[in-house]
Amino acid sequence: MSEYNWGRIKWQSRRGMRELDLMLLPFVEHDLPKCDDKTIAAYMDLLNATDLELFRWLHGTAQPDTEQRREMVAYIVKCHEGRRGVEGV
């Protein structure tokens, strides 16, 4: 597995919109480090989207523009749903 600058990935995941931060930051801290290089690359590509695009995609009001992004959004949402109600996350 390649070495990643996790601090930079986490910083880029801080979007300044609370709704996004509540989904993306726990994902980066708990789930992304367990992923393979392909998934990490797909996540880094997703970070190129605007905050509004990410918000709409993650909340299901719009569909991502590529299959890779659709799969990544679905994975983030699935991980987020699995953490609901878990204290400290």
N, CA, C and O atoms as CSV, one atom per row, in Angstrom:
chain,resi,resn,atom,element,x,y,z
A,1,MET,N,N,0.851,-1.186,0.000
A,1,MET,CA,C,0.000,0.000,0.000
A,1,MET,C,C,0.888,1.238,0.000
A,1,MET,O,O,1.918,1.266,0.673
A,2,SER,N,N,0.508,2.220,-0.723
A,2,SER,CA,C,1.261,3.459,-0.813
A,2,SER,C,C,1.169,4.243,0.491
A,2,SER,O,O,0.252,4.061,1.291
A,3,GLU,N,N,2.148,5.120,0.674
A,3,GLU,CA,C,2.127,6.017,1.828
A,3,GLU,C,C,1.330,7.255,1.460
A,3,GLU,O,O,1.491,7.804,0.370
A,4,TYR,N,N,0.485,7.686,2.354
A,4,TYR,CA,C,-0.348,8.858,2.122
A,4,TYR,C,C,-0.097,9.881,3.204
A,4,TYR,O,O,0.246,9.541,4.336
A,5,ASN,N,N,-0.271,11.121,2.849
A,5,ASN,CA,C,-0.183,12.208,3.819
A,5,ASN,C,C,-1.568,12.340,4.451
A,5,ASN,O,O,-2.408,13.102,3.974
A,6,TRP,N,N,-1.794,11.593,5.525
A,6,TRP,CA,C,-3.119,11.538,6.147
A,6,TRP,C,C,-3.535,12.888,6.711
A,6,TRP,O,O,-4.718,13.228,6.711
A,7,GLY,N,N,-2.568,13.656,7.189
A,7,GLY,CA,C,-2.894,14.985,7.689
A,7,GLY,C,C,-3.453,15.868,6.583
A,7,GLY,O,O,-4.405,16.616,6.803
A,8,ARG,N,N,-2.866,15.783,5.402
A,8,ARG,CA,C,-3.338,16.573,4.268
A,8,ARG,C,C,-4.722,16.104,3.814
A,8,ARG,O,O,-5.590,16.923,3.513
A,9,ILE,N,N,-4.924,14.791,3.765
A,9,ILE,CA,C,-6.232,14.256,3.371
A,9,ILE,C,C,-7.300,14.712,4.360
A,9,ILE,O,O,-8.396,15.108,3.963
A,10,LYS,N,N,-6.975,14.655,5.645
A,10,LYS,CA,C,-7.940,15.094,6.657
A,10,LYS,C,C,-8.215,16.588,6.513
A,10,LYS,O,O,-9.363,17.020,6.614
A,11,TRP,N,N,-7.173,17.372,6.279
A,11,TRP,CA,C,-7.359,18.812,6.118
A,11,TRP,C,C,-8.246,19.116,4.913
A,11,TRP,O,O,-9.124,19.976,4.996
A,12,GLN,N,N,-8.028,18.425,3.800
A,12,GLN,CA,C,-8.835,18.648,2.605
A,12,GLN,C,C,-10.273,18.180,2.805
A,12,GLN,O,O,-11.182,18.633,2.109
A,13,SER,N,N,-10.473,17.279,3.749
A,13,SER,CA,C,-11.816,16.782,4.040
A,13,SER,C,C,-12.609,17.747,4.917
A,13,SER,O,O,-13.833,17.644,5.000
A,14,ARG,N,N,-11.931,18.672,5.561
A,14,ARG,CA,C,-12.609,19.694,6.383
A,14,ARG,C,C,-13.177,20.727,5.427
A,14,ARG,O,O,-12.439,21.537,4.864
A,15,ARG,N,N,-14.469,20.697,5.248
A,15,ARG,CA,C,-15.083,21.543,4.235
A,15,ARG,C,C,-15.675,22.819,4.800
A,15,ARG,O,O,-16.023,23.720,4.036
A,16,GLY,N,N,-15.800,22.924,6.118
A,16,GLY,CA,C,-16.364,24.128,6.706
A,16,GLY,C,C,-17.887,24.122,6.746
A,16,GLY,O,O,-18.507,25.063,7.243
A,17,MET,N,N,-18.472,23.078,6.231
A,17,MET,CA,C,-19.924,22.910,6.296
A,17,MET,C,C,-20.156,21.751,7.266
A,17,MET,O,O,-19.764,20.616,6.994
A,18,ARG,N,N,-20.780,22.041,8.371
A,18,ARG,CA,C,-20.908,21.049,9.447
A,18,ARG,C,C,-21.466,19.706,8.955
A,18,ARG,O,O,-20.991,18.646,9.364
A,19,GLU,N,N,-22.456,19.757,8.093
A,19,GLU,CA,C,-23.071,18.525,7.604
A,19,GLU,C,C,-22.065,17.655,6.859
A,19,GLU,O,O,-22.118,16.428,6.949
A,20,LEU,N,N,-21.152,18.283,6.126
A,20,LEU,CA,C,-20.121,17.527,5.418
A,20,LEU,C,C,-19.052,17.040,6.384
A,20,LEU,O,O,-18.623,15.888,6.311
A,21,ASP,N,N,-18.623,17.910,7.283
A,21,ASP,CA,C,-17.588,17.534,8.239
A,21,ASP,C,C,-18.014,16.349,9.102
A,21,ASP,O,O,-17.193,15.496,9.438
A,22,LEU,N,N,-19.291,16.296,9.459
A,22,LEU,CA,C,-19.780,15.187,10.294
A,22,LEU,C,C,-19.756,13.849,9.560
A,22,LEU,O,O,-19.741,12.794,10.194
A,23,MET,N,N,-19.753,13.887,8.252
A,23,MET,CA,C,-19.687,12.646,7.471
A,23,MET,C,C,-18.252,12.333,7.030
A,23,MET,O,O,-17.802,11.191,7.125
A,24,LEU,N,N,-17.547,13.347,6.553
A,24,LEU,CA,C,-16.240,13.103,5.958
A,24,LEU,C,C,-15.132,12.872,6.974
A,24,LEU,O,O,-14.307,11.979,6.784
A,25,LEU,N,N,-15.092,13.652,8.046
A,25,LEU,CA,C,-13.986,13.520,8.990
A,25,LEU,C,C,-13.960,12.165,9.703
A,25,LEU,O,O,-12.891,11.560,9.792
A,26,PRO,N,N,-15.084,11.666,10.211
A,26,PRO,CA,C,-15.037,10.317,10.794
A,26,PRO,C,C,-14.675,9.251,9.760
A,26,PRO,O,O,-14.007,8.270,10.084
A,27,PHE,N,N,-15.118,9.445,8.518
A,27,PHE,CA,C,-14.770,8.504,7.461
A,27,PHE,C,C,-13.256,8.465,7.267
A,27,PHE,O,O,-12.667,7.390,7.154
A,28,VAL,N,N,-12.630,9.638,7.229
A,28,VAL,CA,C,-11.180,9.711,7.037
A,28,VAL,C,C,-10.440,9.116,8.233
A,28,VAL,O,O,-9.414,8.456,8.067
A,29,GLU,N,N,-10.957,9.347,9.426
A,29,GLU,CA,C,-10.292,8.859,10.634
A,29,GLU,C,C,-10.463,7.361,10.852
A,29,GLU,O,O,-9.523,6.691,11.282
A,30,HIS,N,N,-11.640,6.826,10.566
A,30,HIS,CA,C,-11.937,5.445,10.942
A,30,HIS,C,C,-11.986,4.457,9.788
A,30,HIS,O,O,-11.633,3.291,9.963
A,31,ASP,N,N,-12.410,4.892,8.630
A,31,ASP,CA,C,-12.671,3.953,7.535
A,31,ASP,C,C,-11.627,4.002,6.418
A,31,ASP,O,O,-11.163,2.960,5.954
A,32,LEU,N,N,-11.266,5.183,5.999
A,32,LEU,CA,C,-10.366,5.316,4.849
A,32,LEU,C,C,-9.004,4.653,5.067
A,32,LEU,O,O,-8.478,4.062,4.123
A,33,PRO,N,N,-8.404,4.720,6.262
A,33,PRO,CA,C,-7.101,4.068,6.439
A,33,PRO,C,C,-7.134,2.547,6.218
A,33,PRO,O,O,-6.090,1.939,5.984
A,34,LYS,N,N,-8.302,1.937,6.290
A,34,LYS,CA,C,-8.444,0.490,6.076
A,34,LYS,C,C,-8.642,0.149,4.600
A,34,LYS,O,O,-8.666,-1.026,4.234
A,35,CYS,N,N,-8.783,1.157,3.760
A,35,CYS,CA,C,-9.121,0.953,2.345
A,35,CYS,C,C,-7.878,0.707,1.498
A,35,CYS,O,O,-6.754,1.020,1.890
A,36,ASP,N,N,-8.122,0.140,0.332
A,36,ASP,CA,C,-7.029,-0.088,-0.611
A,36,ASP,C,C,-6.709,1.202,-1.376
A,36,ASP,O,O,-7.421,2.201,-1.274
A,37,ASP,N,N,-5.620,1.149,-2.141
A,37,ASP,CA,C,-5.162,2.327,-2.875
A,37,ASP,C,C,-6.206,2.863,-3.848
A,37,ASP,O,O,-6.339,4.076,-4.012
A,38,LYS,N,N,-6.941,1.968,-4.488
A,38,LYS,CA,C,-7.954,2.388,-5.462
A,38,LYS,C,C,-9.049,3.214,-4.778
A,38,LYS,O,O,-9.485,4.236,-5.308
A,39,THR,N,N,-9.483,2.769,-3.615
A,39,THR,CA,C,-10.532,3.483,-2.879
A,39,THR,C,C,-10.024,4.823,-2.366
A,39,THR,O,O,-10.744,5.821,-2.396
A,40,ILE,N,N,-8.785,4.840,-1.899
A,40,ILE,CA,C,-8.207,6.100,-1.423
A,40,ILE,C,C,-8.092,7.091,-2.579
A,40,ILE,O,O,-8.385,8.274,-2.411
A,41,ALA,N,N,-7.674,6.622,-3.733
A,41,ALA,CA,C,-7.591,7.494,-4.914
A,41,ALA,C,C,-8.973,8.008,-5.304
A,41,ALA,O,O,-9.116,9.168,-5.689
A,42,ALA,N,N,-9.983,7.160,-5.207
A,42,ALA,CA,C,-11.352,7.577,-5.527
A,42,ALA,C,C,-11.823,8.630,-4.534
A,42,ALA,O,O,-12.507,9.579,-4.919
A,43,TYR,N,N,-11.470,8.477,-3.270
A,43,TYR,CA,C,-11.841,9.485,-2.265
A,43,TYR,C,C,-11.148,10.819,-2.559
A,43,TYR,O,O,-11.771,11.879,-2.489
A,44,MET,N,N,-9.867,10.756,-2.883
A,44,MET,CA,C,-9.130,11.983,-3.183
A,44,MET,C,C,-9.722,12.680,-4.413
A,44,MET,O,O,-9.753,13.909,-4.470
A,45,ASP,N,N,-10.188,11.910,-5.389
A,45,ASP,CA,C,-10.874,12.501,-6.546
A,45,ASP,C,C,-12.173,13.173,-6.106
A,45,ASP,O,O,-12.506,14.259,-6.581
A,46,LEU,N,N,-12.898,12.533,-5.210
A,46,LEU,CA,C,-14.157,13.086,-4.726
A,46,LEU,C,C,-13.947,14.458,-4.075
A,46,LEU,O,O,-14.810,15.331,-4.163
A,47,LEU,N,N,-12.810,14.636,-3.433
A,47,LEU,CA,C,-12.525,15.903,-2.767
A,47,LEU,C,C,-12.371,17.064,-3.745
A,47,LEU,O,O,-12.363,18.222,-3.326
A,48,ASN,N,N,-12.249,16.776,-5.036
A,48,ASN,CA,C,-12.178,17.834,-6.043
A,48,ASN,C,C,-13.543,18.464,-6.322
A,48,ASN,O,O,-13.624,19.520,-6.950
A,49,ALA,N,N,-14.597,17.829,-5.865
A,49,ALA,CA,C,-15.949,18.364,-6.066
A,49,ALA,C,C,-16.165,19.568,-5.153
A,49,ALA,O,O,-15.473,19.738,-4.150
A,50,THR,N,N,-17.130,20.392,-5.517
A,50,THR,CA,C,-17.455,21.552,-4.682
A,50,THR,C,C,-18.208,21.097,-3.434
A,50,THR,O,O,-18.730,19.983,-3.380
A,51,ASP,N,N,-18.256,21.964,-2.447
A,51,ASP,CA,C,-19.001,21.653,-1.225
A,51,ASP,C,C,-20.468,21.390,-1.532
A,51,ASP,O,O,-21.064,20.467,-0.977
A,52,LEU,N,N,-21.042,22.185,-2.400
A,52,LEU,CA,C,-22.457,22.012,-2.740
A,52,LEU,C,C,-22.698,20.671,-3.429
A,52,LEU,O,O,-23.683,19.991,-3.140
A,53,GLU,N,N,-21.804,20.291,-4.338
A,53,GLU,CA,C,-21.941,18.984,-4.989
A,53,GLU,C,C,-21.853,17.867,-3.953
A,53,GLU,O,O,-22.687,16.962,-3.934
A,54,LEU,N,N,-20.839,17.937,-3.093
A,54,LEU,CA,C,-20.680,16.906,-2.061
A,54,LEU,C,C,-21.905,16.829,-1.160
A,54,LEU,O,O,-22.378,15.736,-0.848
A,55,PHE,N,N,-22.418,17.969,-0.745
A,55,PHE,CA,C,-23.597,17.993,0.118
A,55,PHE,C,C,-24.763,17.295,-0.570
A,55,PHE,O,O,-25.412,16.431,0.020
A,56,ARG,N,N,-25.024,17.666,-1.802
A,56,ARG,CA,C,-26.148,17.062,-2.531
A,56,ARG,C,C,-25.942,15.571,-2.735
A,56,ARG,O,O,-26.885,14.796,-2.578
A,57,TRP,N,N,-24.742,15.155,-3.079
A,57,TRP,CA,C,-24.474,13.738,-3.313
A,57,TRP,C,C,-24.620,12.937,-2.025
A,57,TRP,O,O,-25.268,11.890,-2.011
A,58,LEU,N,N,-24.020,13.424,-0.948
A,58,LEU,CA,C,-24.031,12.682,0.311
A,58,LEU,C,C,-25.408,12.654,0.968
A,58,LEU,O,O,-25.697,11.768,1.773
A,59,HIS,N,N,-26.244,13.610,0.631
A,59,HIS,CA,C,-27.592,13.647,1.202
A,59,HIS,C,C,-28.653,13.159,0.229
A,59,HIS,O,O,-29.848,13.230,0.516
A,60,GLY,N,N,-28.213,12.663,-0.924
A,60,GLY,CA,C,-29.117,11.989,-1.845
A,60,GLY,C,C,-30.023,12.873,-2.673
A,60,GLY,O,O,-31.003,12.387,-3.236
A,61,THR,N,N,-29.725,14.157,-2.765
A,61,THR,CA,C,-30.576,15.030,-3.575
A,61,THR,C,C,-30.058,15.176,-5.003
A,61,THR,O,O,-30.715,15.789,-5.844
A,62,ALA,N,N,-28.887,14.617,-5.278
A,62,ALA,CA,C,-28.320,14.609,-6.631
A,62,ALA,C,C,-27.399,13.403,-6.752
A,62,ALA,O,O,-26.953,12.842,-5.750
A,63,GLN,N,N,-27.124,13.015,-7.984
A,63,GLN,CA,C,-26.243,11.877,-8.243
A,63,GLN,C,C,-24.872,12.370,-8.702
A,63,GLN,O,O,-24.788,13.300,-9.503
A,64,PRO,N,N,-23.799,11.756,-8.203
A,64,PRO,CA,C,-22.465,12.110,-8.681
A,64,PRO,C,C,-22.340,11.912,-10.185
A,64,PRO,O,O,-23.081,11.141,-10.795
A,65,ASP,N,N,-21.389,12.622,-10.761
A,65,ASP,CA,C,-21.244,12.664,-12.213
A,65,ASP,C,C,-20.500,11.475,-12.822
A,65,ASP,O,O,-20.507,11.325,-14.044
A,66,THR,N,N,-19.862,10.632,-12.021
A,66,THR,CA,C,-19.181,9.447,-12.545
A,66,THR,C,C,-19.531,8.226,-11.698
A,66,THR,O,O,-19.946,8.352,-10.546
A,67,GLU,N,N,-19.360,7.074,-12.271
A,67,GLU,CA,C,-19.627,5.820,-11.548
A,67,GLU,C,C,-18.702,5.692,-10.343
A,67,GLU,O,O,-19.138,5.277,-9.268
A,68,GLN,N,N,-17.433,6.043,-10.512
A,68,GLN,CA,C,-16.475,5.964,-9.410
A,68,GLN,C,C,-16.929,6.830,-8.240
A,68,GLN,O,O,-16.859,6.411,-7.084
A,69,ARG,N,N,-17.387,8.019,-8.542
A,69,ARG,CA,C,-17.866,8.907,-7.479
A,69,ARG,C,C,-19.158,8.389,-6.861
A,69,ARG,O,O,-19.358,8.527,-5.654
A,70,ARG,N,N,-20.036,7.797,-7.660
A,70,ARG,CA,C,-21.265,7.213,-7.105
A,70,ARG,C,C,-20.928,6.099,-6.119
A,70,ARG,O,O,-21.530,6.002,-5.050
A,71,GLU,N,N,-19.971,5.266,-6.484
A,71,GLU,CA,C,-19.567,4.173,-5.596
A,71,GLU,C,C,-18.934,4.707,-4.316
A,71,GLU,O,O,-19.189,4.184,-3.231
A,72,MET,N,N,-18.113,5.742,-4.438
A,72,MET,CA,C,-17.450,6.317,-3.271
A,72,MET,C,C,-18.458,6.954,-2.340
A,72,MET,O,O,-18.379,6.776,-1.125
A,73,VAL,N,N,-19.403,7.694,-2.892
A,73,VAL,CA,C,-20.448,8.329,-2.073
A,73,VAL,C,C,-21.266,7.254,-1.360
A,73,VAL,O,O,-21.562,7.387,-0.173
A,74,ALA,N,N,-21.628,6.204,-2.067
A,74,ALA,CA,C,-22.403,5.121,-1.451
A,74,ALA,C,C,-21.626,4.489,-0.302
A,74,ALA,O,O,-22.211,4.152,0.728
A,75,TYR,N,N,-20.331,4.329,-0.465
A,75,TYR,CA,C,-19.496,3.740,0.576
A,75,TYR,C,C,-19.413,4.663,1.796
A,75,TYR,O,O,-19.513,4.198,2.932
A,76,ILE,N,N,-19.232,5.963,1.569
A,76,ILE,CA,C,-19.176,6.921,2.679
A,76,ILE,C,C,-20.492,6.926,3.440
A,76,ILE,O,O,-20.496,6.913,4.671
A,77,VAL,N,N,-21.605,6.944,2.722
A,77,VAL,CA,C,-22.930,6.949,3.359
A,77,VAL,C,C,-23.121,5.670,4.169
A,77,VAL,O,O,-23.628,5.718,5.290
A,78,LYS,N,N,-22.721,4.533,3.615
A,78,LYS,CA,C,-22.840,3.251,4.321
A,78,LYS,C,C,-22.026,3.277,5.617
A,78,LYS,O,O,-22.514,2.845,6.661
A,79,CYS,N,N,-20.808,3.773,5.558
A,79,CYS,CA,C,-19.971,3.867,6.758
A,79,CYS,C,C,-20.585,4.818,7.776
A,79,CYS,O,O,-20.581,4.543,8.976
A,80,HIS,N,N,-21.111,5.936,7.293
A,80,HIS,CA,C,-21.749,6.914,8.179
A,80,HIS,C,C,-22.961,6.301,8.880
A,80,HIS,O,O,-23.146,6.482,10.083
A,81,GLU,N,N,-23.772,5.587,8.133
A,81,GLU,CA,C,-24.955,4.944,8.720
A,81,GLU,C,C,-24.541,3.945,9.799
A,81,GLU,O,O,-25.230,3.807,10.810
A,82,GLY,N,N,-23.436,3.257,9.596
A,82,GLY,CA,C,-22.943,2.293,10.573
A,82,GLY,C,C,-22.460,2.927,11.866
A,82,GLY,O,O,-22.391,2.263,12.901
A,83,ARG,N,N,-22.126,4.204,11.810
A,83,ARG,CA,C,-21.640,4.915,13.002
A,83,ARG,C,C,-22.755,5.633,13.752
A,83,ARG,O,O,-22.521,6.120,14.858
A,84,ARG,N,N,-23.937,5.716,13.202
A,84,ARG,CA,C,-25.014,6.454,13.873
A,84,ARG,C,C,-25.232,5.926,15.280
A,84,ARG,O,O,-25.356,4.720,15.498
A,85,GLY,N,N,-25.275,6.839,16.219
A,85,GLY,CA,C,-25.508,6.478,17.612
A,85,GLY,C,C,-24.278,6.047,18.365
A,85,GLY,O,O,-24.356,5.769,19.562
A,86,VAL,N,N,-23.124,5.981,17.687
A,86,VAL,CA,C,-21.896,5.583,18.366
A,86,VAL,C,C,-21.277,6.826,18.987
A,86,VAL,O,O,-20.957,7.787,18.287
A,87,GLU,N,N,-21.112,6.800,20.294
A,87,GLU,CA,C,-20.589,7.957,20.990
A,87,GLU,C,C,-19.109,8.136,20.675
A,87,GLU,O,O,-18.367,7.160,20.559
A,88,GLY,N,N,-18.692,9.380,20.538
A,88,GLY,CA,C,-17.283,9.686,20.305
A,88,GLY,C,C,-16.874,9.676,18.854
A,88,GLY,O,O,-15.701,9.876,18.540
A,89,VAL,N,N,-17.824,9.447,17.959
A,89,VAL,CA,C,-17.501,9.443,16.534
A,89,VAL,C,C,-18.252,10.557,15.866
A,89,VAL,O,O,-18.131,10.744,14.655
